[in-house]
Amino acid sequence: MIKIPAAKNPKERKEYDIPDNDEPLVCVASDKEATYTVIQMFIKHPNTDQTTVEAYKNSIKAQLYSGMLNTRIKEISQKPDAPFLFASSNYGGFLGRSKSSYTSFAVPKENKIDEALEILLAENEKVKQFGFTPSEFDREKKSIFGSL
C-alpha cells in the first residue's frame, strides 16, 4: 500500500458559509470556448451527520428517489422531440462542507434551453405532487438491491 506523508506545514483550510435564501438565485454564465450548454438547479440543505443508521436509511431513500426520477427523465430523453440530450437529478454534496443539495441538470439541444428547463422543472413537480408508481419503486429496488 502506498503511504502519502502528511504535509509538514499544511495550509489552513478555510471554511466559507453558504447562506440560505428564500427567493431563487439565478446565474447565467457564458464561455465562448464551451461546446454545449448546461442548465443546473440546486436546492440547498444543511449537511447532516452521515455516520448514523438513520443517515444510511436516508441515503438509500435518496438513491431510490434519484433512480426513479432519472428513469423517467431518461425515457423523455429517448423521444425524438426531447429538448435535451441528457438530464439527471440526484442528492449529494454542494460547494461547501456545511451544505448538501438536491441537483437537477440538463444538457439542452440547440435553441431548446427554455423547453429543457420547463420539462426538468415539470418532472420534479410531478414527483412532488403525485409521487412514484409502485412499479417504478419495485423496478428501482431491484436495480439497487440486485447490485449488492
MODELLER restraints for C-alpha pairs under 7 A, 6 or more apart:
rsr = mdl.restraints
at = mdl.atoms
rsr.add(forms.Gaussian(group=physical.xy_distance, feature=features.Distance(at['CA:16:A'], at['CA:96:A']), mean=6.91, stdev=0.5))
rsr.add(forms.Gaussian(group=physical.xy_distance, feature=features.Distance(at['CA:37:A'], at['CA:107:A']), mean=5.81, stdev=0.5))
rsr.add(forms.Gaussian(group=physical.xy_distance, feature=features.Distance(at['CA:37:A'], at['CA:108:A']), mean=6.46, stdev=0.5))
rsr.add(forms.Gaussian(group=physical.xy_distance, feature=features.Distance(at['CA:38:A'], at['CA:105:A']), mean=6.92, stdev=0.5))
rsr.add(forms.Gaussian(group=physical.xy_distance, feature=features.Distance(at['CA:38:A'], at['CA:106:A']), mean=5.79, stdev=0.5))
rsr.add(forms.Gaussian(group=physical.xy_distance, feature=features.Distance(at['CA:38:A'], at['CA:107:A']), mean=4.79, stdev=0.5))
rsr.add(forms.Gaussian(group=physical.xy_distance, feature=features.Distance(at['CA:38:A'], at['CA:108:A']), mean=6.88, stdev=0.5))
rsr.add(forms.Gaussian(group=physical.xy_distance, feature=features.Distance(at['CA:39:A'], at['CA:105:A']), mean=5.29, stdev=0.5))
rsr.add(forms.Gaussian(group=physical.xy_distance, feature=features.Distance(at['CA:39:A'], at['CA:106:A']), mean=5.21, stdev=0.5))
rsr.add(forms.Gaussian(group=physical.xy_distance, feature=features.Distance(at['CA:39:A'], at['CA:107:A']), mean=6.42, stdev=0.5))
rsr.add(forms.Gaussian(group=physical.xy_distance, feature=features.Distance(at['CA:40:A'], at['CA:104:A']), mean=5.82, stdev=0.5))
rsr.add(forms.Gaussian(group=physical.xy_distance, feature=features.Distance(at['CA:40:A'], at['CA:105:A']), mean=4.27, stdev=0.5))
rsr.add(forms.Gaussian(group=physical.xy_distance, feature=features.Distance(at['CA:40:A'], at['CA:106:A']), mean=6.72, stdev=0.5))
rsr.add(forms.Gaussian(group=physical.xy_distance, feature=features.Distance(at['CA:41:A'], at['CA:103:A']), mean=5.57, stdev=0.5))
rsr.add(forms.Gaussian(group=physical.xy_distance, feature=features.Distance(at['CA:41:A'], at['CA:104:A']), mean=5.22, stdev=0.5))
rsr.add(forms.Gaussian(group=physical.xy_distance, feature=features.Distance(at['CA:41:A'], at['CA:105:A']), mean=6.20, stdev=0.5))
rsr.add(forms.Gaussian(group=physical.xy_distance, feature=features.Distance(at['CA:42:A'], at['CA:101:A']), mean=6.09, stdev=0.5))
rsr.add(forms.Gaussian(group=physical.xy_distance, feature=features.Distance(at['CA:42:A'], at['CA:102:A']), mean=5.73, stdev=0.5))
rsr.add(forms.Gaussian(group=physical.xy_distance, feature=features.Distance(at['CA:42:A'], at['CA:103:A']), mean=4.63, stdev=0.5))
rsr.add(forms.Gaussian(group=physical.xy_distance, feature=features.Distance(at['CA:42:A'], at['CA:104:A']), mean=6.75, stdev=0.5))
rsr.add(forms.Gaussian(group=physical.xy_distance, feature=features.Distance(at['CA:43:A'], at['CA:101:A']), mean=5.30, stdev=0.5))
rsr.add(forms.Gaussian(group=physical.xy_distance, feature=features.Distance(at['CA:43:A'], at['CA:102:A']), mean=5.08, stdev=0.5))
rsr.add(forms.Gaussian(group=physical.xy_distance, feature=features.Distance(at['CA:43:A'], at['CA:103:A']), mean=6.46, stdev=0.5))
rsr.add(forms.Gaussian(group=physical.xy_distance, feature=features.Distance(at['CA:44:A'], at['CA:99:A']), mean=6.34, stdev=0.5))
rsr.add(forms.Gaussian(group=physical.xy_distance, feature=features.Distance(at['CA:44:A'], at['CA:100:A']), mean=5.91, stdev=0.5))
rsr.add(forms.Gaussian(group=physical.xy_distance, feature=features.Distance(at['CA:44:A'], at['CA:101:A']), mean=4.39, stdev=0.5))
rsr.add(forms.Gaussian(group=physical.xy_distance, feature=features.Distance(at['CA:44:A'], at['CA:102:A']), mean=6.60, stdev=0.5))
rsr.add(forms.Gaussian(group=physical.xy_distance, feature=features.Distance(at['CA:45:A'], at['CA:99:A']), mean=5.55, stdev=0.5))
rsr.add(forms.Gaussian(group=physical.xy_distance, feature=features.Distance(at['CA:45:A'], at['CA:100:A']), mean=5.15, stdev=0.5))
rsr.add(forms.Gaussian(group=physical.xy_distance, feature=features.Distance(at['CA:45:A'], at['CA:101:A']), mean=5.42, stdev=0.5))
rsr.add(forms.Gaussian(group=physical.xy_distance, feature=features.Distance(at['CA:46:A'], at['CA:98:A']), mean=6.18, stdev=0.5))
rsr.add(forms.Gaussian(group=physical.xy_distance, feature=features.Distance(at['CA:46:A'], at['CA:99:A']), mean=4.57, stdev=0.5))
rsr.add(forms.Gaussian(group=physical.xy_distance, feature=features.Distance(at['CA:46:A'], at['CA:100:A']), mean=5.94, stdev=0.5))
rsr.add(forms.Gaussian(group=physical.xy_distance, feature=features.Distance(at['CA:47:A'], at['CA:98:A']), mean=5.44, stdev=0.5))
rsr.add(forms.Gaussian(group=physical.xy_distance, feature=features.Distance(at['CA:47:A'], at['CA:99:A']), mean=4.69, stdev=0.5))
rsr.add(forms.Gaussian(group=physical.xy_distance, feature=features.Distance(at['CA:47:A'], at['CA:100:A']), mean=5.24, stdev=0.5))
rsr.add(forms.Gaussian(group=physical.xy_distance, feature=features.Distance(at['CA:49:A'], at['CA:55:A']), mean=6.94, stdev=0.5))
rsr.add(forms.Gaussian(group=physical.xy_distance, feature=features.Distance(at['CA:62:A'], at['CA:91:A']), mean=6.34, stdev=0.5))
rsr.add(forms.Gaussian(group=physical.xy_distance, feature=features.Distance(at['CA:64:A'], at['CA:140:A']), mean=6.19, stdev=0.5))
rsr.add(forms.Gaussian(group=physical.xy_distance, feature=features.Distance(at['CA:64:A'], at['CA:141:A']), mean=6.95, stdev=0.5))
rsr.add(forms.Gaussian(group=physical.xy_distance, feature=features.Distance(at['CA:66:A'], at['CA:89:A']), mean=5.91, stdev=0.5))
rsr.add(forms.Gaussian(group=physical.xy_distance, feature=features.Distance(at['CA:66:A'], at['CA:90:A']), mean=5.06, stdev=0.5))
rsr.add(forms.Gaussian(group=physical.xy_distance, feature=features.Distance(at['CA:67:A'], at['CA:140:A']), mean=6.38, stdev=0.5))
rsr.add(forms.Gaussian(group=physical.xy_distance, feature=features.Distance(at['CA:68:A'], at['CA:136:A']), mean=6.20, stdev=0.5))
rsr.add(forms.Gaussian(group=physical.xy_distance, feature=features.Distance(at['CA:68:A'], at['CA:137:A']), mean=6.91, stdev=0.5))
rsr.add(forms.Gaussian(group=physical.xy_distance, feature=features.Distance(at['CA:68:A'], at['CA:140:A']), mean=6.16, stdev=0.5))
rsr.add(forms.Gaussian(group=physical.xy_distance, feature=features.Distance(at['CA:70:A'], at['CA:88:A']), mean=5.60, stdev=0.5))
rsr.add(forms.Gaussian(group=physical.xy_distance, feature=features.Distance(at['CA:70:A'], at['CA:89:A']), mean=6.31, stdev=0.5))
rsr.add(forms.Gaussian(group=physical.xy_distance, feature=features.Distance(at['CA:73:A'], at['CA:87:A']), mean=6.53, stdev=0.5))
rsr.add(forms.Gaussian(group=physical.xy_distance, feature=features.Distance(at['CA:73:A'], at['CA:88:A']), mean=6.92, stdev=0.5))
rsr.add(forms.Gaussian(group=physical.xy_distance, feature=features.Distance(at['CA:76:A'], at['CA:82:A']), mean=6.09, stdev=0.5))
rsr.add(forms.Gaussian(group=physical.xy_distance, feature=features.Distance(at['CA:77:A'], at['CA:84:A']), mean=6.25, stdev=0.5))
rsr.add(forms.Gaussian(group=physical.xy_distance, feature=features.Distance(at['CA:77:A'], at['CA:85:A']), mean=6.20, stdev=0.5))
rsr.add(forms.Gaussian(group=physical.xy_distance, feature=features.Distance(at['CA:77:A'], at['CA:86:A']), mean=6.34, stdev=0.5))
rsr.add(forms.Gaussian(group=physical.xy_distance, feature=features.Distance(at['CA:83:A'], at['CA:108:A']), mean=5.80, stdev=0.5))
rsr.add(forms.Gaussian(group=physical.xy_distance, feature=features.Distance(at['CA:83:A'], at['CA:109:A']), mean=5.56, stdev=0.5))
rsr.add(forms.Gaussian(group=physical.xy_distance, feature=features.Distance(at['CA:83:A'], at['CA:112:A']), mean=5.48, stdev=0.5))
rsr.add(forms.Gaussian(group=physical.xy_distance, feature=features.Distance(at['CA:83:A'], at['CA:115:A']), mean=5.97, stdev=0.5))
rsr.add(forms.Gaussian(group=physical.xy_distance, feature=features.Distance(at['CA:83:A'], at['CA:116:A']), mean=5.05, stdev=0.5))
rsr.add(forms.Gaussian(group=physical.xy_distance, feature=features.Distance(at['CA:84:A'], at['CA:106:A']), mean=6.44, stdev=0.5))
rsr.add(forms.Gaussian(group=physical.xy_distance, feature=features.Distance(at['CA:84:A'], at['CA:107:A']), mean=5.52, stdev=0.5))
rsr.add(forms.Gaussian(group=physical.xy_distance, feature=features.Distance(at['CA:84:A'], at['CA:108:A']), mean=3.81, stdev=0.5))
rsr.add(forms.Gaussian(group=physical.xy_distance, feature=features.Distance(at['CA:84:A'], at['CA:109:A']), mean=4.87, stdev=0.5))
rsr.add(forms.Gaussian(group=physical.xy_distance, feature=features.Distance(at['CA:84:A'], at['CA:116:A']), mean=5.63, stdev=0.5))
rsr.add(forms.Gaussian(group=physical.xy_distance, feature=features.Distance(at['CA:85:A'], at['CA:107:A']), mean=5.62, stdev=0.5))
rsr.add(forms.Gaussian(group=physical.xy_distance, feature=features.Distance(at['CA:85:A'], at['CA:108:A']), mean=5.81, stdev=0.5))
rsr.add(forms.Gaussian(group=physical.xy_distance, feature=features.Distance(at['CA:85:A'], at['CA:109:A']), mean=5.92, stdev=0.5))
rsr.add(forms.Gaussian(group=physical.xy_distance, feature=features.Distance(at['CA:86:A'], at['CA:106:A']), mean=5.66, stdev=0.5))
rsr.add(forms.Gaussian(group=physical.xy_distance, feature=features.Distance(at['CA:86:A'], at['CA:107:A']), mean=5.33, stdev=0.5))
rsr.add(forms.Gaussian(group=physical.xy_distance, feature=features.Distance(at['CA:87:A'], at['CA:105:A']), mean=5.51, stdev=0.5))
rsr.add(forms.Gaussian(group=physical.xy_distance, feature=features.Distance(at['CA:87:A'], at['CA:106:A']), mean=3.98, stdev=0.5))
rsr.add(forms.Gaussian(group=physical.xy_distance, feature=features.Distance(at['CA:87:A'], at['CA:107:A']), mean=6.23, stdev=0.5))
rsr.add(forms.Gaussian(group=physical.xy_distance, feature=features.Distance(at['CA:88:A'], at['CA:104:A']), mean=5.72, stdev=0.5))
rsr.add(forms.Gaussian(group=physical.xy_distance, feature=features.Distance(at['CA:88:A'], at['CA:105:A']), mean=5.60, stdev=0.5))
rsr.add(forms.Gaussian(group=physical.xy_distance, feature=features.Distance(at['CA:88:A'], at['CA:106:A']), mean=6.53, stdev=0.5))
rsr.add(forms.Gaussian(group=physical.xy_distance, feature=features.Distance(at['CA:89:A'], at['CA:103:A']), mean=5.42, stdev=0.5))
rsr.add(forms.Gaussian(group=physical.xy_distance, feature=features.Distance(at['CA:89:A'], at['CA:104:A']), mean=4.13, stdev=0.5))
rsr.add(forms.Gaussian(group=physical.xy_distance, feature=features.Distance(at['CA:89:A'], at['CA:105:A']), mean=6.42, stdev=0.5))
rsr.add(forms.Gaussian(group=physical.xy_distance, feature=features.Distance(at['CA:90:A'], at['CA:102:A']), mean=5.78, stdev=0.5))
rsr.add(forms.Gaussian(group=physical.xy_distance, feature=features.Distance(at['CA:90:A'], at['CA:103:A']), mean=5.46, stdev=0.5))
rsr.add(forms.Gaussian(group=physical.xy_distance, feature=features.Distance(at['CA:90:A'], at['CA:104:A']), mean=6.65, stdev=0.5))
rsr.add(forms.Gaussian(group=physical.xy_distance, feature=features.Distance(at['CA:91:A'], at['CA:101:A']), mean=5.77, stdev=0.5))
rsr.add(forms.Gaussian(group=physical.xy_distance, feature=features.Distance(at['CA:91:A'], at['CA:102:A']), mean=4.43, stdev=0.5))
rsr.add(forms.Gaussian(group=physical.xy_distance, feature=features.Distance(at['CA:91:A'], at['CA:103:A']), mean=6.24, stdev=0.5))
rsr.add(forms.Gaussian(group=physical.xy_distance, feature=features.Distance(at['CA:92:A'], at['CA:100:A']), mean=5.71, stdev=0.5))
rsr.add(forms.Gaussian(group=physical.xy_distance, feature=features.Distance(at['CA:92:A'], at['CA:101:A']), mean=5.57, stdev=0.5))
rsr.add(forms.Gaussian(group=physical.xy_distance, feature=features.Distance(at['CA:92:A'], at['CA:102:A']), mean=6.50, stdev=0.5))
rsr.add(forms.Gaussian(group=physical.xy_distance, feature=features.Distance(at['CA:93:A'], at['CA:99:A']), mean=6.84, stdev=0.5))
rsr.add(forms.Gaussian(group=physical.xy_distance, feature=features.Distance(at['CA:93:A'], at['CA:100:A']), mean=4.38, stdev=0.5))
rsr.add(forms.Gaussian(group=physical.xy_distance, feature=features.Distance(at['CA:93:A'], at['CA:101:A']), mean=5.90, stdev=0.5))
rsr.add(forms.Gaussian(group=physical.xy_distance, feature=features.Distance(at['CA:94:A'], at['CA:100:A']), mean=4.80, stdev=0.5))
rsr.add(forms.Gaussian(group=physical.xy_distance, feature=features.Distance(at['CA:94:A'], at['CA:101:A']), mean=5.59, stdev=0.5))
rsr.add(forms.Gaussian(group=physical.xy_distance, feature=features.Distance(at['CA:106:A'], at['CA:116:A']), mean=6.98, stdev=0.5))
rsr.add(forms.Gaussian(group=physical.xy_distance, feature=features.Distance(at['CA:108:A'], at['CA:116:A']), mean=5.68, stdev=0.5))
